[in-house]
Amino acid sequence: MNQLDLFGNPDPSKGVVATQTGNVVIENGEYVFIPGFFNQLESDHYLKSLRENVLWKQESMNIYGKKIEFPRLMAWYGYDNQLYSFSGISLDPNPWTEEILEIKDRIEPLANVTFNSVLLNLYRVGKDSVSWHTDAEPELGQNPIIASVSFGETRKFQLRHNITKEKIDIHLTHGSLLIMKGELQHYWQHQVPKTNTKISERINLTFRVMYF
């Protein structure tokens, strides 16, 4: 994750709201968006289970000698020795849980890839966010496939083209699945911006294939 702005922009320029679902081809990339991939009962179950059983941590980074906490909680799960480093921190993998493996098994046939790791984010309130970045580290290989599963509160997910600055807004709902693929990570940044609206928690899982 190439973190560009730790705290994001609380008032980002509005993008075009994506209404098309299924496979969507855009300039220099494509994505698959399925709002109700997990049904209500499944989504409620996974939201509760992941909130209670995942080993959430408040990570921080040093900026000019000052400790700054990331505006969300995080957890990294995968196989042994799959260390994930970004923004000056390194995450050691926790062993897979039954619930995470169930989710992984459900999404892999559609993604057409076998994921070997997942980064989980817990957005506790509207001010929790992730700023503009790309998931294009060398460890992810050429044209990485990133599968994002969301449970809980709906949050706006934004894509922004590196050259044209075009923005696309996708509302990630409870139980939704978003798969980013093709050249997207090389030409588009993405973020979950802050909001001043009073909202409840959201858990996001971003599955990926790491090459070590």
Backbone torsions as a table, in degrees:
resi	resn	phi	psi	omega
1	MET	NA	116.7	177.9
2	ASN	-89.1	90.8	-174.1
3	GLN	-74.4	122.0	-175.6
4	LEU	-101.8	-33.8	-176.7
5	ASP	-147.8	108.8	-170.3
6	LEU	-56.3	-40.2	-172.2
7	PHE	-104.3	-0.7	175.9
8	GLY	68.4	-168.4	-178.4
9	ASN	-118.1	117.5	-176.7
10	PRO	-67.7	-19.2	-179.0
11	ASP	-130.9	62.0	-177.4
12	PRO	-67.8	152.4	176.4
13	SER	-60.8	138.7	-178.5
14	LYS	-68.7	141.2	176.2
15	GLY	-104.7	179.0	175.0
16	VAL	-73.4	124.8	-178.6
17	VAL	-74.6	123.4	-179.3
18	ALA	-75.1	127.0	177.3
19	THR	-113.9	-15.8	-179.0
20	GLN	-80.2	137.5	176.7
21	THR	-114.5	176.6	-174.7
22	GLY	80.7	-150.1	-179.4
23	ASN	-84.1	125.4	-177.1
24	VAL	-123.2	122.7	177.9
25	VAL	-97.7	126.5	177.8
26	ILE	-123.8	174.8	179.4
27	GLU	-61.6	125.3	178.3
28	ASN	60.5	38.1	176.2
29	GLY	164.7	178.7	175.3
30	GLU	-157.8	160.4	177.3
31	TYR	-149.0	160.6	174.5
32	VAL	-116.9	128.1	179.1
33	PHE	-128.1	122.4	178.3
34	ILE	-127.7	102.6	-174.8
35	PRO	-58.9	-42.6	-175.5
36	GLY	-110.7	45.7	-177.5
37	PHE	-61.3	-41.6	172.4
38	PHE	-103.6	134.7	-178.5
39	ASN	-73.8	175.8	-174.3
40	GLN	-59.4	-45.5	-178.5
41	LEU	-63.5	-45.9	178.4
42	GLU	-62.6	-44.4	-177.6
43	SER	-63.8	-42.5	177.7
44	ASP	-61.8	-41.6	179.7
45	HIS	-62.6	-48.4	-177.1
46	TYR	-69.0	-35.3	177.6
47	LEU	-60.3	-47.1	-179.4
48	LYS	-67.2	-45.8	-176.7
49	SER	-65.4	-44.9	-179.2
50	LEU	-67.6	-37.7	179.1
51	ARG	-62.0	-37.8	-174.7
52	GLU	-87.2	-30.8	-168.5
53	ASN	-107.7	-19.4	178.9
54	VAL	-73.0	144.2	-179.5
55	LEU	-86.1	77.6	-177.1
56	TRP	-69.6	142.8	178.3
57	LYS	-135.6	146.0	171.6
58	GLN	-92.7	100.6	-179.2
59	GLU	-85.1	157.8	179.5
60	SER	-143.9	162.6	177.2
61	MET	-135.5	160.1	179.2
62	ASN	-99.9	125.7	175.5
63	ILE	-122.4	112.6	-177.7
64	TYR	51.7	43.0	176.3
65	GLY	80.6	2.4	179.9
66	LYS	-109.3	134.2	-180.0
67	LYS	-78.8	121.0	180.0
68	ILE	-119.6	126.1	179.9
69	GLU	-83.6	139.8	174.4
70	PHE	-66.0	141.7	-177.2
71	PRO	-81.9	54.7	177.2
72	ARG	177.8	165.1	171.9
73	LEU	-98.2	151.9	-175.9
74	MET	-136.5	160.5	173.7
75	ALA	-155.2	144.3	-177.7
76	TRP	-121.8	123.9	-179.2
77	TYR	-124.4	143.8	179.8
78	GLY	174.2	-156.1	-179.4
79	TYR	-94.9	168.4	-177.6
80	ASP	-55.5	142.9	173.9
81	ASN	69.7	12.8	177.7
82	GLN	-93.9	70.7	179.5
83	LEU	-72.3	136.0	179.6
84	TYR	-117.8	123.9	-177.0
85	SER	-121.8	133.3	173.8
86	PHE	-162.5	152.1	176.7
87	SER	50.6	34.6	175.9
88	GLY	81.6	7.4	177.2
89	ILE	-121.4	158.4	177.1
90	SER	-128.9	131.2	-178.3
91	LEU	-110.1	123.4	174.1
92	ASP	-83.4	139.0	-175.9
93	PRO	-73.2	138.0	167.5
94	ASN	-87.2	153.0	178.9
95	PRO	-69.3	147.8	-179.4
96	TRP	-54.2	144.4	172.0
97	THR	-103.6	164.2	-179.6
98	GLU	-59.9	-42.6	-177.8
99	GLU	-66.7	-42.5	-179.3
100	ILE	-66.0	-39.4	177.5
101	LEU	-65.1	-36.0	177.0
102	GLU	-61.6	-45.0	179.5
103	ILE	-64.8	-43.6	179.2
104	LYS	-58.8	-45.1	-179.3
105	ASP	-64.4	-32.3	-178.6
106	ARG	-71.0	-36.9	-172.4
107	ILE	-91.5	-21.1	-175.4
108	GLU	-61.1	-39.6	179.0
109	PRO	-60.7	-36.1	179.2
110	LEU	-75.3	-37.7	179.0
111	ALA	-75.2	-20.6	-179.7
112	ASN	60.2	41.8	178.6
113	VAL	-155.8	154.6	176.1
114	THR	-101.9	112.2	-178.7
115	PHE	-78.9	144.5	179.3
116	ASN	-120.7	7.1	179.8
117	SER	-163.0	161.9	179.4
118	VAL	-152.8	136.1	172.6
119	LEU	-104.7	125.8	178.8
120	LEU	-107.2	139.9	176.7
121	ASN	-125.3	136.4	175.7
122	LEU	-113.6	112.1	176.8
123	TYR	-95.1	107.9	-171.9
124	ARG	-80.3	-39.3	-178.2
125	VAL	-140.6	177.0	-178.2
126	GLY	-62.5	-26.0	-179.3
127	LYS	-81.0	-9.8	171.4
128	ASP	-75.0	140.1	-171.4
129	SER	-160.1	175.0	166.5
130	VAL	-138.1	132.7	-171.6
131	SER	-88.5	177.6	-176.6
132	TRP	-55.4	129.3	179.4
133	HIS	-163.5	171.4	170.7
134	THR	-124.6	153.6	172.6
135	ASP	-104.9	77.4	-173.9
136	ALA	-133.9	30.4	177.6
137	GLU	-64.2	152.2	179.5
138	PRO	-54.6	-32.6	-178.5
139	GLU	-64.3	-17.2	-178.7
140	LEU	-90.2	-5.8	177.2
141	GLY	78.0	-177.3	180.0
142	GLN	-78.3	133.3	179.1
143	ASN	50.9	62.7	-176.3
144	PRO	-64.4	148.3	173.8
145	ILE	-101.4	120.9	179.9
146	ILE	-118.1	123.7	179.4
147	ALA	-109.3	121.9	-175.7
148	SER	-112.6	121.1	178.4
149	VAL	-113.0	134.7	-176.7
150	SER	-123.2	138.4	174.5
151	PHE	-132.9	139.1	177.7
152	GLY	105.7	-147.6	-175.8
153	GLU	-59.5	141.4	174.3
154	THR	-69.0	131.8	175.4
155	ARG	-128.4	148.5	176.6
156	LYS	-77.0	130.8	175.2
157	PHE	-114.2	125.9	-175.7
158	GLN	-115.1	138.5	170.4
159	LEU	-109.5	141.7	178.2
160	ARG	-139.0	122.4	-178.6
161	HIS	-70.5	134.9	-175.7
162	ASN	-62.1	-32.8	-174.2
163	ILE	-100.7	-53.2	-175.5
164	THR	-80.0	-19.1	-176.9
165	LYS	67.0	12.3	174.0
166	GLU	-57.5	140.3	178.4
167	LYS	-118.9	140.9	174.8
168	ILE	-126.7	127.5	178.2
169	ASP	-102.7	127.7	176.9
170	ILE	-121.9	125.0	-179.7
171	HIS	-89.5	108.2	-177.2
172	LEU	-84.5	108.8	-174.1
173	THR	-95.7	172.0	178.8
174	HIS	-58.4	115.9	179.1
175	GLY	87.3	10.5	-177.3
176	SER	-82.6	158.1	176.9
177	LEU	-128.7	128.3	175.6
178	LEU	-125.0	123.9	178.3
179	ILE	-115.4	117.1	176.8
180	MET	-97.1	134.5	-175.1
181	LYS	-153.6	-174.4	-176.6
182	GLY	67.6	-143.8	-178.8
183	GLU	-85.7	7.0	-169.7
184	LEU	-53.0	-44.9	-176.4
185	GLN	-66.5	-19.1	-179.1
186	HIS	-90.7	-18.0	-175.8
187	TYR	-120.3	-14.4	-177.0
188	TRP	-126.3	136.9	167.9
189	GLN	-95.0	163.4	175.8
190	HIS	-143.7	157.9	179.3
191	GLN	-155.7	161.5	166.3
192	VAL	-116.0	102.5	-174.1
193	PRO	-74.8	162.7	174.5
194	LYS	-68.6	158.7	172.4
195	THR	-141.1	144.0	177.1
196	ASN	-85.4	-5.4	178.4
197	THR	-70.3	138.8	177.8
198	LYS	-75.2	114.2	-177.3
199	ILE	-134.4	167.2	-179.5
200	SER	-95.5	-172.2	-172.0
201	GLU	-74.0	153.3	173.4
202	ARG	-136.2	137.2	174.2
203	ILE	-114.5	132.5	-179.8
204	ASN	-125.4	135.0	176.0
205	LEU	-116.6	124.8	177.2
206	THR	-114.4	102.1	-179.5
207	PHE	-82.1	145.1	-178.0
208	ARG	-152.7	167.0	174.2
209	VAL	-110.4	118.7	178.7
210	MET	-102.4	134.5	177.9
211	TYR	-108.4	115.1	-175.9
212	PHE	-111.6	NA	NA
